Amino acid sequence: MKNILIVGATSAIATACARRWAAQGASFFLVARSAERLQQVADDLRARGAKGAVSQELDINDVDQHAAMLARCEAEFGTIDIVLVAPGTLPDQAQCQADPAVAMREFNTNVTSLIGLLTPIANLVEAQRHGTIAVISSVAGDRGRPSNYLYGSAKAALSAFCEGLNARLFKAGAHVVTIKPGFVATPMTAGLPLPGPLVATPDKVAADITRAIEKNRDVIYTPWFWSLIMLIIRSVPRFFFKRASL
């Protein structure tokens, strides 16, 4: 049975992944900001077949608390088979443009704090010479669009960090999967004018994530058609791209 650490465990995608692993009898160490919501997720996973579910309240931006959280996780598990890193926010681009403090706070949440978390996690996985770290990035990181370039730049940095981390851990027998979802129907995107045919459910994305982890994929776009969409978007010449309303 697998030992699984999930950071950002109350997000819709993370919960959907956890439910799939719970049906296989996995044990969980669940981390998120809300103790109440964590308890709800833990209870749900036990009811679905999880061997165990331990909760740890943590704000990802409180980097000084990362080490204590990981120490407790190690004490619970001994070894960690899978780490799913799923925290993130979808900032308002106009607010980020108007207030540098907002821009820096959102960038910190979406990448800087995650680098602070992934660094000790990588050291742990490297030392045990086993395990997969799956990190949720975004298709938004593939190109800087004017409508969300603060978010996109954070995800671009996260994806580049994960690529280098994957190359490093490969030599130790461990693995990193970078996950690039497109539009997903979650509370974070509720109310946004998204194109219906391109919007996936959290469970569909979770199916792709769990499959990618099993197959040791390096990077996945989910659903799959986003790889084609982003290939086209990356291919648009800058002269035209900067004039488009994206």
C-alpha positions as semicolon CSV with decimal commas, in nm:
position;residue;x (nm);y (nm);z (nm)
1;M;0,000;0,000;0,000
2;K;0,126;0,347;-0,086
3;N;0,216;0,626;0,158
4;I;0,102;0,955;0,003
5;L;0,172;1,314;0,110
6;I;-0,067;1,568;-0,040
7;V;-0,002;1,940;0,006
8;G;-0,306;2,147;-0,089
9;A;-0,518;1,843;-0,006
10;T;-0,850;2,029;0,004
11;S;-0,831;2,145;-0,358
12;A;-1,078;1,982;-0,596
13;I;-0,811;1,814;-0,809
14;A;-0,612;1,688;-0,510
15;T;-0,925;1,547;-0,346
16;A;-1,022;1,368;-0,668
17;C;-0,674;1,211;-0,689
18;A;-0,688;1,108;-0,324
19;R;-1,022;0,935;-0,372
20;R;-0,872;0,718;-0,646
21;W;-0,579;0,621;-0,424
22;A;-0,808;0,564;-0,125
23;A;-0,988;0,293;-0,320
24;Q;-0,650;0,115;-0,342
25;G;-0,602;0,129;0,036
26;A;-0,340;0,406;0,046
27;S;-0,233;0,592;0,362
28;F;-0,242;0,972;0,354
29;F;-0,072;1,268;0,517
30;L;-0,296;1,560;0,423
31;V;-0,180;1,923;0,437
32;A;-0,383;2,240;0,380
33;R;-0,479;2,570;0,547
34;S;-0,823;2,477;0,681
35;A;-0,834;2,223;0,965
36;E;-1,210;2,183;0,924
37;R;-1,192;2,106;0,552
38;L;-0,895;1,875;0,608
39;Q;-1,100;1,674;0,856
40;Q;-1,382;1,643;0,603
41;V;-1,139;1,516;0,336
42;A;-0,977;1,271;0,579
43;D;-1,314;1,130;0,686
44;D;-1,421;1,095;0,323
45;L;-1,102;0,907;0,231
46;R;-1,135;0,664;0,521
47;A;-1,491;0,591;0,414
48;R;-1,364;0,517;0,062
49;G;-1,107;0,261;0,178
50;A;-0,798;0,457;0,287
51;K;-0,581;0,267;0,534
52;G;-0,525;0,590;0,726
53;A;-0,543;0,969;0,693
54;V;-0,348;1,212;0,910
55;S;-0,411;1,587;0,881
56;Q;-0,170;1,880;0,920
57;E;-0,284;2,242;0,908
58;L;-0,033;2,461;0,721
59;D;-0,026;2,784;0,523
60;I;0,212;2,715;0,234
61;N;0,349;3,070;0,264
62;D;0,471;2,998;0,618
63;V;0,798;2,851;0,494
64;D;0,942;2,824;0,846
65;Q;0,679;2,556;0,924
66;H;0,761;2,333;0,624
67;A;1,035;2,140;0,805
68;A;0,814;2,053;1,102
69;M;0,539;1,932;0,871
70;L;0,780;1,707;0,678
71;A;0,932;1,575;1,000
72;R;0,588;1,472;1,123
73;C;0,512;1,311;0,787
74;E;0,838;1,111;0,802
75;A;0,756;1,002;1,155
76;E;0,414;0,879;1,041
77;F;0,528;0,702;0,725
78;G;0,897;0,622;0,736
79;T;0,912;0,639;0,357
80;I;0,696;0,838;0,116
81;D;0,589;0,684;-0,214
82;I;0,402;0,975;-0,372
83;V;0,397;1,349;-0,305
84;L;0,127;1,555;-0,471
85;V;0,186;1,932;-0,454
86;A;-0,135;2,114;-0,540
87;P;-0,158;2,457;-0,369
88;G;-0,227;2,764;-0,579
89;T;-0,439;3,070;-0,635
90;L;-0,580;3,233;-0,947
91;P;-0,498;3,602;-0,899
92;D;-0,684;3,896;-1,047
93;Q;-0,448;4,033;-1,311
94;A;-0,585;4,388;-1,282
95;Q;-0,520;4,391;-0,906
96;C;-0,169;4,261;-0,962
97;Q;-0,102;4,540;-1,209
98;A;-0,239;4,805;-0,972
99;D;-0,068;4,692;-0,652
100;P;0,287;4,552;-0,644
101;A;0,220;4,404;-0,299
102;V;-0,064;4,192;-0,442
103;A;0,156;4,087;-0,734
104;M;0,437;3,976;-0,505
105;R;0,200;3,797;-0,266
106;E;0,037;3,599;-0,548
107;F;0,371;3,516;-0,710
108;N;0,501;3,397;-0,374
109;T;0,198;3,171;-0,320
110;N;0,215;3,021;-0,667
111;V;0,587;2,954;-0,696
112;T;0,830;3,090;-0,435
113;S;0,669;2,912;-0,140
114;L;0,643;2,594;-0,349
115;I;1,014;2,604;-0,423
116;G;1,067;2,639;-0,049
117;L;0,857;2,327;0,001
118;L;0,986;2,118;-0,289
119;T;1,350;2,164;-0,195
120;P;1,336;1,965;0,133
121;I;1,088;1,720;-0,018
122;A;1,335;1,655;-0,301
123;N;1,616;1,601;-0,050
124;L;1,401;1,350;0,138
125;V;1,305;1,157;-0,177
126;E;1,662;1,166;-0,304
127;A;1,789;1,021;0,024
128;Q;1,539;0,736;0,022
129;R;1,613;0,676;-0,352
130;H;1,250;0,612;-0,420
131;G;0,930;0,806;-0,481
132;T;0,742;1,034;-0,718
133;I;0,676;1,405;-0,674
134;A;0,379;1,526;-0,880
135;V;0,345;1,904;-0,906
136;I;0,042;2,085;-1,046
137;S;0,154;2,370;-1,270
138;S;-0,061;2,505;-1,558
139;V;-0,081;2,549;-1,933
140;A;-0,073;2,922;-1,851
141;G;0,301;2,887;-1,797
142;D;0,366;2,803;-2,161
143;R;0,327;3,161;-2,280
144;G;0,274;3,501;-2,119
145;R;-0,078;3,613;-2,208
146;P;-0,182;3,969;-2,113
147;S;-0,495;3,847;-1,935
148;N;-0,304;3,646;-1,671
149;Y;0,070;3,698;-1,709
150;L;0,138;3,718;-1,334
151;Y;-0,013;3,372;-1,286
152;G;0,148;3,247;-1,606
153;S;0,493;3,369;-1,510
154;A;0,468;3,194;-1,173
155;K;0,366;2,869;-1,341
156;A;0,643;2,905;-1,599
157;A;0,897;2,935;-1,318
158;L;0,744;2,637;-1,137
159;S;0,755;2,421;-1,451
160;A;1,120;2,511;-1,518
161;F;1,209;2,432;-1,157
162;C;1,037;2,094;-1,181
163;E;1,216;2,010;-1,506
164;G;1,554;2,065;-1,344
165;L;1,445;1,881;-1,031
166;N;1,334;1,583;-1,239
167;A;1,673;1,562;-1,408
168;R;1,844;1,576;-1,069
169;L;1,628;1,312;-0,898
170;F;1,636;1,076;-1,196
171;K;1,994;0,994;-1,102
172;A;1,873;0,886;-0,758
173;G;1,595;0,661;-0,886
174;A;1,316;0,909;-0,804
175;H;1,086;1,102;-1,034
176;V;0,907;1,435;-1,083
177;V;0,590;1,476;-1,289
178;T;0,491;1,826;-1,400
179;I;0,115;1,850;-1,449
180;K;-0,028;2,117;-1,679
181;P;-0,408;2,132;-1,660
182;G;-0,616;2,353;-1,884
183;F;-0,956;2,483;-1,772
184;V;-1,096;2,277;-1,482
185;A;-1,434;2,319;-1,315
186;T;-1,324;2,397;-0,958
187;P;-1,420;2,655;-0,695
188;M;-1,114;2,855;-0,806
189;T;-1,258;2,901;-1,158
190;A;-1,624;2,935;-1,055
191;G;-1,786;3,236;-1,220
192;L;-1,524;3,276;-1,491
193;P;-1,647;3,287;-1,853
194;L;-1,476;2,965;-1,960
195;P;-1,541;2,789;-2,293
196;G;-1,760;2,494;-2,193
197;P;-1,622;2,232;-2,437
198;L;-1,269;2,289;-2,305
199;V;-1,354;2,263;-1,934
200;A;-1,266;1,934;-1,764
201;T;-1,394;1,787;-1,439
202;P;-1,154;1,739;-1,146
203;D;-1,207;1,363;-1,172
204;K;-1,098;1,359;-1,537
205;V;-0,783;1,550;-1,448
206;A;-0,725;1,319;-1,150
207;A;-0,746;1,015;-1,377
208;D;-0,475;1,164;-1,598
209;I;-0,257;1,252;-1,300
210;T;-0,271;0,910;-1,135
211;R;-0,202;0,742;-1,469
212;A;0,096;0,972;-1,534
213;I;0,242;0,887;-1,194
214;E;0,204;0,514;-1,258
215;K;0,378;0,548;-1,596
216;N;0,657;0,783;-1,474
217;R;0,566;1,053;-1,721
218;D;0,777;1,371;-1,712
219;V;0,516;1,626;-1,824
220;I;0,146;1,590;-1,896
221;Y;-0,116;1,822;-2,037
222;T;-0,462;1,742;-1,909
223;P;-0,695;1,682;-2,079
224;W;-0,465;1,565;-2,359
225;F;-0,590;1,812;-2,620
226;W;-0,423;2,099;-2,436
227;S;-0,089;1,976;-2,568
228;L;-0,214;2,057;-2,919
229;I;-0,374;2,388;-2,815
230;M;-0,055;2,505;-2,647
231;L;0,158;2,390;-2,940
232;I;-0,045;2,624;-3,161
233;I;-0,031;2,910;-2,910
234;R;0,347;2,875;-2,868
235;S;0,385;2,878;-3,247
236;V;0,210;3,213;-3,300
237;P;0,473;3,473;-3,395
238;R;0,528;3,740;-3,129
239;F;0,430;4,013;-3,377
240;F;0,077;3,870;-3,393
241;F;0,063;3,734;-3,040
242;K;0,108;4,070;-2,869
243;R;-0,177;4,215;-3,079
244;A;-0,421;3,936;-2,995
245;S;-0,683;3,959;-2,721
246;L;-0,588;3,660;-2,512
